[in-house]
């Protein structure tokens, strides 16, 4: 089903995302843009600028979140940052995994449930995958992208054998991205072309 994934230049993907964020949504809307870091990083910067300028806000506010930074700020805001550091220093991986998971869930649900928010653009998943919570918790976005809300995922990865591999450039870090987040038949999955 790789043929159902559109391989497009950055400008065209930006235009298509703008259209997707401006049409009414009633069912699950999860958009995905993927490519190697060399192409994804400049695209992310352009998309972040467009989001911050309000270019996608016709139906409501679209917010851009760097997951790594947002989790850090969420931990600080909730008074859990020092605890997370202590858990990491003492190799309490399972407790740290649980804390990061709870923080991610709280972050995403609190942001998307705001009445003026119509969608989220999520980038920078490294922290989630470093602690092996990505496969379980990133799928939360499928649950929250309902009732007019939508989520766009910016994934550093490559499609091989019909599966999306995050961090594909590093064999030791490579993980399969959850297939339920790839809405193949929707026209919402885009690969960044050269």
BADREN-813753 format. One line per field, with one value per residue (C-alpha): residue number from 1; z negated, y negated, x negated. Coordinates in nm, 4 decimals. Each point is the difference from the previous one (the first is absolute). Layout:
! residues N
k NUM ...
c3 Z ...
c2 Y ...
c1 X ...
This chain:
! residues 194
k 1 2 3 4 5 6 7 8 9 10 11 12 13 14 15 16 17 18 19 20 21 22 23 24 25 26 27 28 29 30 31 32 33 34 35 36 37 38 39 40 41 42 43 44 45 46 47 48 49 50 51 52 53 54 55 56 57 58 59 60 61 62 63 64 65 66 67 68 69 70 71 72 73 74 75 76 77 78 79 80 81 82 83 84 85 86 87 88 89 90 91 92 93 94 95 96 97 98 99 100 101 102 103 104 105 106 107 108 109 110 111 112 113 114 115 116 117 118 119 120 121 122 123 124 125 126 127 128 129 130 131 132 133 134 135 136 137 138 139 140 141 142 143 144 145 146 147 148 149 150 151 152 153 154 155 156 157 158 159 160 161 162 163 164 165 166 167 168 169 170 171 172 173 174 175 176 177 178 179 180 181 182 183 184 185 186 187 188 189 190 191 192 193 194
c3 0.0000 0.0342 0.3182 -0.2141 -0.1732 0.1797 0.0598 0.0410 -0.0316 -0.3216 0.1542 0.1210 -0.3341 -0.1785 0.2338 -0.0540 -0.3782 0.0062 0.1882 -0.2378 -0.3052 0.1599 0.0841 -0.2537 -0.1658 -0.1605 -0.0159 -0.0945 0.1711 -0.0408 0.2625 0.0410 0.1705 0.0055 0.1446 -0.1022 -0.2437 0.2837 0.1608 -0.3078 -0.2039 0.2528 0.0607 -0.3752 -0.0253 0.2852 -0.1388 -0.3495 0.1490 0.1874 -0.3117 -0.2181 0.2612 -0.0240 0.3604 -0.0958 -0.2418 0.2144 -0.2165 -0.3257 -0.1342 0.1181 -0.2436 0.0766 -0.2704 -0.0209 -0.2145 -0.1613 -0.1071 -0.0893 -0.2278 -0.1700 -0.0616 -0.1136 -0.2508 -0.1286 -0.0216 -0.1918 -0.2365 0.1284 0.1738 -0.2943 -0.0620 0.3665 -0.0282 -0.3160 0.1610 0.3012 -0.2156 -0.2108 0.3030 -0.1050 0.3638 -0.0501 -0.2364 0.2337 0.2946 -0.1941 -0.0958 0.3597 0.1240 -0.2446 0.0847 0.3745 -0.0445 -0.2209 0.2428 0.3134 -0.1509 -0.1805 0.3174 0.2448 -0.2333 -0.0108 0.1730 0.2360 0.1134 0.3265 0.0401 -0.1061 0.2019 -0.1910 0.0664 -0.1763 -0.1378 -0.1136 -0.3716 0.0376 0.2051 -0.2136 -0.2867 0.2200 -0.0749 0.3539 0.1325 -0.2759 -0.0740 0.3306 0.1074 -0.2422 0.2804 0.1847 -0.2994 -0.0310 0.3720 -0.0010 -0.0026 0.2222 -0.1485 0.2078 -0.0544 0.2396 -0.0772 0.1339 0.0070 0.0668 0.1873 0.3146 0.1497 0.0654 0.0757 -0.0578 -0.3540 -0.1306 -0.1941 -0.2316 -0.0318 0.2994 0.0506 -0.3235 -0.0057 -0.3805 -0.0602 0.2799 -0.1115 0.1909 -0.0186 -0.1136 0.3099 -0.1370 0.0318 0.3735 0.1653 0.3354 0.1897 -0.1065 0.2009 -0.3282 0.0095 0.1742 0.0676 0.0469 0.3491 0.0776
c2 0.0000 -0.2340 -0.1298 -0.1575 -0.2208 -0.3266 -0.0933 -0.3779 -0.3047 -0.2017 -0.2868 0.2321 0.1823 -0.3353 -0.0932 0.3349 -0.0242 -0.3516 0.1356 0.2950 -0.2271 -0.2228 0.2605 0.1231 0.3299 0.2446 0.3273 0.0719 -0.2335 0.0912 -0.1374 0.1224 -0.1547 0.2031 -0.0114 0.0110 -0.2648 -0.1824 -0.0754 0.0049 -0.2603 -0.2858 0.1021 -0.0056 -0.3508 -0.1223 0.1709 -0.1378 -0.3519 0.0486 0.1307 -0.2812 -0.2547 0.1386 0.1221 0.3107 -0.1698 -0.0401 0.2398 -0.0609 -0.0042 0.2509 0.0414 0.1272 0.2136 0.1271 0.3072 -0.0014 -0.3646 0.0228 0.3034 -0.1813 -0.3072 0.2182 0.1798 -0.3376 -0.1432 0.3031 0.0009 0.3395 -0.0959 0.0718 0.3300 0.0968 -0.0864 0.2078 0.2962 -0.0224 -0.0367 0.3021 0.2139 0.0377 0.0404 0.1410 -0.2800 -0.2594 0.1576 -0.0205 -0.3650 -0.0989 0.1890 -0.1783 -0.3343 0.0571 0.1006 -0.3020 -0.2318 0.1167 0.0277 -0.3350 -0.1761 0.1511 -0.0273 -0.3800 -0.1322 -0.2328 0.2713 0.1739 0.1910 0.0790 0.0424 0.2364 0.0248 0.1316 0.3441 0.0911 -0.0055 0.2316 0.2510 -0.0209 0.1454 0.2450 -0.1585 -0.1201 0.3105 -0.0053 -0.3642 -0.1779 0.1855 -0.2260 -0.2550 0.2288 -0.0168 -0.3787 -0.0847 0.0187 -0.2318 -0.2653 0.0255 0.1110 0.0887 -0.0199 0.2132 -0.0928 0.3259 0.0378 0.3269 0.2042 0.2349 0.3510 0.3112 -0.1919 -0.1067 -0.3342 0.0211 -0.2903 -0.0925 0.2213 -0.1517 0.1596 0.3812 0.0144 -0.2643 0.1120 0.0805 0.0725 -0.2884 0.1163 0.1036 -0.1194 -0.3571 0.0379 -0.0697 0.1446 -0.0274 -0.3557 -0.2009 -0.1330 0.1641 -0.1932 0.0843 -0.2960 0.0121 -0.1170
c1 0.0000 -0.2958 0.1641 0.2717 -0.2552 -0.0614 -0.3651 0.0067 -0.2241 0.0211 0.2004 0.2724 0.0202 0.0365 0.2859 0.1732 -0.0358 0.1442 0.3016 0.0384 -0.0028 0.2637 0.2647 0.2560 -0.0946 0.2405 -0.1924 -0.3616 -0.2446 -0.3678 -0.2360 -0.3576 -0.3017 -0.3204 -0.3483 -0.3649 -0.1246 -0.1752 0.3387 0.2224 -0.1928 0.0409 0.3614 0.0696 -0.1428 0.2208 0.3093 -0.0661 -0.0235 0.3283 0.1755 -0.1341 0.1097 0.3548 0.0095 0.2036 0.2407 0.3134 0.2068 -0.1882 -0.3525 -0.2592 -0.2887 -0.3520 -0.1620 -0.3551 0.0690 -0.3457 0.0282 0.3676 -0.0542 -0.2883 0.2207 0.2911 -0.2243 -0.1240 0.3531 0.1290 -0.2997 -0.1180 -0.3267 -0.2295 0.1760 -0.0504 -0.3707 -0.0372 0.1775 -0.2329 -0.3134 0.0971 0.0934 0.3631 0.0944 0.3476 0.1024 -0.1507 0.1830 0.3255 -0.0620 -0.0809 0.3038 0.2303 -0.1590 0.0449 0.3655 0.0710 -0.1777 0.1811 0.3471 -0.0220 -0.1129 0.2484 0.2988 -0.0210 0.3126 -0.1923 -0.2468 0.0878 -0.3247 -0.3528 -0.3182 -0.2302 -0.3735 -0.3121 0.0901 -0.3523 0.0759 0.2976 -0.1938 -0.3149 0.2012 0.1917 0.3348 0.0580 0.1697 0.2570 0.0575 -0.0399 0.3150 0.1880 0.0184 0.2412 0.2353 -0.0058 0.0285 0.3807 0.2996 -0.1513 -0.3494 -0.2954 -0.3661 -0.2938 -0.3062 -0.3436 -0.1943 -0.3731 0.0096 0.0370 0.2573 -0.1297 0.2025 0.3222 -0.1012 -0.1216 -0.3260 -0.0796 -0.3701 -0.0698 -0.3457 -0.1287 0.0394 -0.0348 0.2670 0.2360 0.3554 0.3169 0.2440 0.3466 0.1918 0.3404 -0.1339 -0.0602 0.3364 -0.1082 0.3279 0.0764 -0.2521 -0.1391 -0.3435 -0.2782 -0.3626 -0.2311 -0.1505 -0.3541
